Amino acid sequence: MTSPSATRVVVTGMGATTPVGGTVAESWDAILAGRSGARPLEFDWVAQYQLPVTFAAQLHTPPDQVLAKVETRRLDPSSQYALIAAREAWADAGSPDIDPERIAVAVGSGIGGVHTLLNQWDTLREKGPRRVYPLAVPMLMPNGPAAAISLELSARAGSHTPVSACASGAEAMGYAVQLIRSGRADVVVAGGTEAAMHPMPIAGFAAMQALSTRNDDPEGASRPYDISRDGFVLGEGAAVIVLESEEHARARGARIYAELAGVGMSADAYHITAPEPEGAGAARAMLEAIATAGATPADIAHINAHATSTPVGDVAEANAIRRAFGELAGAIPVSATKSMTGHLLGAAGSLEAIFTILALHHRLAPATINLVDLDPEVGLDVVRGSHRTLPEGELLALNNSFGFGGHNVALAFRTV
């Protein structure tokens, strides 16, 4: 395991656009109110393709209500969402006046510009090559969102795009820590984005039986850890944070939300989609995050779990938590916020990182909704019914993110 770094990296700004709110504040209020963002899909293609799943957790605030018309025309939705979140995060950090050569961007995506790719393929087939949009390639690139933010902020220290399925946003934040600790950047805008509300991804996820089919109850469909769970609810959106060294943040008088104290990453090398059932790789990531934070498992006061609401995934994560924490596992409050937001794929980890930061900031672990009958195979203290007050004093919390391909990322946040 890596030893703790002497450079403390802190969070000074946050931004998000999600299925439950157009900003961080709106999204957090919705989480505390227990509101689901899932609703029926009102697109002609649902009936056209006879999709077996007819609902999803769609974006709460349409981008055209926030962005200029030219921006929505020239950016894939994945880049639109990322730019909205980044602008909020940068403003929240005080719009710092920093040498552009000391600013970097790390924004991941699990799928990238799937809307542009598939829509322009339709244009090519139906209308020919002359009608393909000239900006199709830069719009469909997975690094398009990071590039858009880099251009927005004139960030010249680096622009990076981890593509690690559902761990992408969390991995981007972990990479941001490395950028700061290596001395390459003073400030990094980091997070994830995803815009996969398109018939092909929905059909693909449905074909592999990954999605819930509760078409008659969208708001109750995402049921992490419940014995009746039958798959995840597709979500979309973006979440971004501003990270900088504590020394740099304090020198400019920035407000600090929390410290990103530890990062753990591992790979299952087990299956292209299924998690390793005993949670060995996920447990290693959690323990590495704790160790690099200079802490022990006994220091963890809260976990925001990956908890997608899939029958196999939830149990594998529960096994990983027990493997990492032993007899302590049953005493740690666990929140599963995907019960409200759905699964934002490449943006899931970054959004749940923000919820973890806010849980520490407000000392409140949010309750999981739709959890009626806890699966006996889970055996964790899942927060439900009402929110859980976290204790006073210094606290450390984990955010778990796991992706297809066996990607495991755990982030440890500490109160400041």
N, C-alpha and C positions, 0 to 999 in steps of 0.2 A: 504493500500500500504506500501511496505517496505521503510524505510528511507534510504537516501544515505549513503554509507559506506565511512569511512575516507580513506580506501585503494584504491588508484587509480590504475587501471589495464590497461596496455598499450600493443599495438601491436608492436613487434620488428622484426617479420619475416613473410613472406607469401610465399606460394607455391601452385601450381595448375597444373593440366593437364585436359584439357577441349576439347569440340568439336571445339573450335576456335583457340586453341594454346596449345603447349606443356609445356609452362611456364606461370607465371603470366604476365610477360612483353608482351609475344606474344598474350596472351588472351586479355589484355587491349588494345593493338594496334588494334586488330581485332574489338573490341567493338567500338573504336573511328572511325574505318574505316567503320562501319556498315555492317560487313560481317557476313553472316549466316553460321552456321556449319551444317545445315541440308543437307542431300544428300540421293540418293537412296541406299537402302540396297542391297549389292551385295553378297548375300548368297543363296545357293541352297534351303535352307529351306523356303525362301519367297514364291517360286513357289510350293514347296512340300506341304506346308500347306495351300496354297491359302490365304495368309494373306490379309485382306482388306486394311491394311496400309503397304506401301512398302518403306517407307523412315524413317529416324531418324537423330538426331544430334549425330553422332558417334565421338569417340575420334579422335582428330586431329593427335596425334603422337602415333603410336603403342608402347605398353610397351616393346616389345622385342628390340626396338631401344634404350631403356634407361636402362633396367634391365639385369642382368646376366641370362643366360639360366636356371640355377638352381632355380633362384627366380621365373621366370615365370612358372616353372614346379611345384613348391611347394606352390604357392600362387594362390588363386582364383583371377580373374581380379579385384574384389572389393578391395582386399588387395594390389594388384600390383599398382593400381591407388593411393591408400592412401600412400603407401611407397614412390612413386615418388614425390608426393606433399609434404610429410613430409621432405624428404631430401632437397628439394629446400627451404622450409621454414626455416629449421634448419641452412642451409648454409647462407641464407639471414639474419638470426639473428646473424651471426658471429660464428656459431658453438661454443656456449659458454661452457666453462669448469665449469661444475656445479656438485655438489654432486648428484649422481643418486637418492638418497633418497629424493631429493627436486624437482625432475622432475616427472610430471604426464602426462598422455595422456587421452584425451576425444575425441573420433572420432565416430560419429554416422553413421548409414546406415539404409535406409528405408526397404530394402529387404535382404541384406546380400549376401552370396555366392550362388546365384541362379544358376549360370553356373555349379558350382561343384555339387550342389544338383541334378539338373535335368539330367546332363550328366552322373553322376554316377548311377542314377536310370536306365537310358538307358543301361548302362554297366551291371548292375545286371540282368535286364530282358533278355538281349540278350546273355550274356556270362557267367552269374552265379556269385556267391559270391566271388570266388577266384580271379576274375579279378577286383573287386572293389579296387580302389586306397587306399593304407594304410593311406594316409593323407586326405582322403575324409572328415572326420568329422572336423578336425581343419580348413580345407579350407572352409567349408560351414558355419561355425559358424559366426553369425553376429558380434561377437567381434573379429574375426580374424584380420581385419585391425588395430584395436587398439593394439592388441597383437603384430602384426608385428612391429609396430612403437615402442612399449615399448621395445621389444627385440633389435631393432636397436639402441635405445638411452640409453639402460639400465635404463629406467625410472621406478623407484621403489616406487614413492609416490602414485601411483594408475594408473589403466588402466580401462577406463570406456567407455561404448557404449550405448548412448541413442538411442532408436529405436522408433521414433515418426513420421513415414512416411516422408512426405516432409519437416517437421520441424526438422528432426534429426540433421543435421549439425549445424543449428543455436542453437538448444538446447544444443549441446555439448559445444559450445562456452560460452553459459550462465552458464553451469555447471562448466566450467573452471574458470570463475570469482569467483564462490563460493569456489572452491578449493583454490584459492589464498587468498581470503579474510578470509577464515577460518584458514589460517596458515598451511594447509596441504602440500602445495607446493609453491615453489618460481617461477617456470616456468611450464606452461602447453602447450602442443602441442594439438591443438583443431581444429576440423573441421568435414567434412563429405565426404563420398564416395559412389558411386553407379555404378554398372555394370550389368544392366538388359537388355542388347541388346541380347535378346534370344526370340525365337518364342512364348513361353508360356506367359511371361509378356506382350508382344506386343498383342497377341491374347486376353488376359484378359482385358487389357485397352481398346482395340478396341470393345470388346463385351459390355462394359459398356458405349460405345460411348463417351469416354473421349479424344480420340486422333483425331487430324485433319486428314481428308481423302483427302487432296489436293495432291494426288500422282503425279499429273502433274506439281506441283510447290512447291517442298520441301522448297526452300529458302524463299518463301513467305507464308508458312503455319502457322508459329507462329505469330499471329496478336493480341497481347494484346490490349484490349480496343477498337479494331475496330469492327464496327457493323457486319462485315461479318465473325468474328472469329467462328471457328467450333471445337475447341479442342486444346489440347497441343501437342507439338512435343517432343517425348521421347528423352532424352539426357543421357549422361554418363560422368563420370569423378570424380575428387576429388579436394578438396580445403582445405587447412590447414593453420592456423596461429599460431605463437608463441606468447603467452601471458605471461606477468610477471608484478609484482608490479612495479610502476614507480620508487620507491626507489631502487629496485634491478636493474632495467634497467639502471638507471643513475649511479649507483655505478660501473657498469662494462663498462660504456661508450657506451651503445648500441644506435643505431639509433632508433628513435621512430616514427612510422607512424601516430598513432592516439591513443586515449584512448577509450577503450570499457567502456563507462561511465554508461550505464544503461541496465538492462535486464527486460523484461516483459514476463510472461507466463500465459496462461489461457486455459480453455477447453470450447468448445461449448456445449457439452452434448446434441447434437441436432440430428445428423445423422451420420452413419458410413462413408459416403463419402461426402455428400453435406455440404457446409458451412452454418452456421446460416445466413439466408438471410439479416437480418438487421445489421449484423456485430458487435453485442454486445460484444461477447467474444474477437474478434480481436481488437476492440477498447480498451477494458480493458488492453490487453497486451501492446498496444502502449502507453497508458497513464501510465502504470506501468513502462515501460522502461524510459519514460521521467521523471517521478517522482524520480526514483532511480538514475537518472543522476543529480538530483538536479536542474531540469529545468522546464520550462512550455511549453505548446504547441506552444506558440509564438516564442520559441527559435529554432524550427525545420526549417532548411534551405533546406532540400532535403529528399526525400523518394525513396529508391529503393524498388519497390513494388514486392509482390509475383507474381501477374499478369501472370497467366499461359496461358491465351488465351482461357479459357473455358467460354462459355456463362454465366453460373451461377456464377462461382468463381470471375470473374473480377468485376461484379456488386456488389457482396457481399463485396469485399474488398473496393470498392469505397464508399459503404455505411458506412463501418467501419471507413474509414478515415474522412468522413464528421461527423460521430458521435463523433469521438475523437477530431476533430479540429474545428468543428462548422464553422463559417463564414471564418475562416482562411484557410480552406481546399483548396479552389480554387486558393490560392496564393502560394502554395508550389510546387516547381518543382518535378514531379514524373517521374522516369525512369523505364522502363520495359525491362531489359536486356535479359529475356528469349526469346524475339523476335529474338535474335541472337544465343543464346546458346542452345535453347530448355530447357526442364525441366529435371534437373539432379536428381529429386526425393530427396533422402536423402542427396545429396551433394548440392542441390540448394541453401539452406540458407547460407552455408559456402562460396560458390562461390560468391553469391551476397553480402555477407558481405565484401569480398575482393574488389568488385567493389564499394561498398559504401565507404570503406576506401580510395580507390584511387580517388574517386570523391572529397572527402574532401582534400586529399593530393595535388591534382592538381587543386582543386577548379573548377571542371568541371563536370556537370551532363550530362551523355551520352544520346544521342537521341535514342528513340525507333524507330525501323524500322517496315515496313509493316503496319503502322497505317495511313490509307488513310481517312477513315470516322469515326471519334470519336463517339462512342455510346453515344447518348444523356443522357442515364441513368447513365453514368460515372461521368460527370461533374467535372473533375479534370484538373489541368494544367499539362497534360502529355507532356514531352519534346519530340519533334519530328522535323524532318527536319534538324535541326542543334543543336549542343550541347549547353548547357546553362552555362554561366559563373556564378559561385557562388561568393558571396561577400567576401570582406576581413574581417579580424577580426576572433574572435572565432566562430566556426560553430558547429552545432549539426545536425546529419543526422540519419534517421531511416532505418533499413532493416527489412522488414516483411517476415515471413515464416509461412505458414499454411499447415497442413497435414490432410490426411484422419484420421478419428476418432475424429476430432474436436480439434486437437492440434494447438495452436496459440503461436508463439514466435516473439517478437520484440526486436531488439538490437539497442541501441543508441550509436553512435560513435561520438567522439568530436575531433576537431583539437587540436594539442598541439604545 
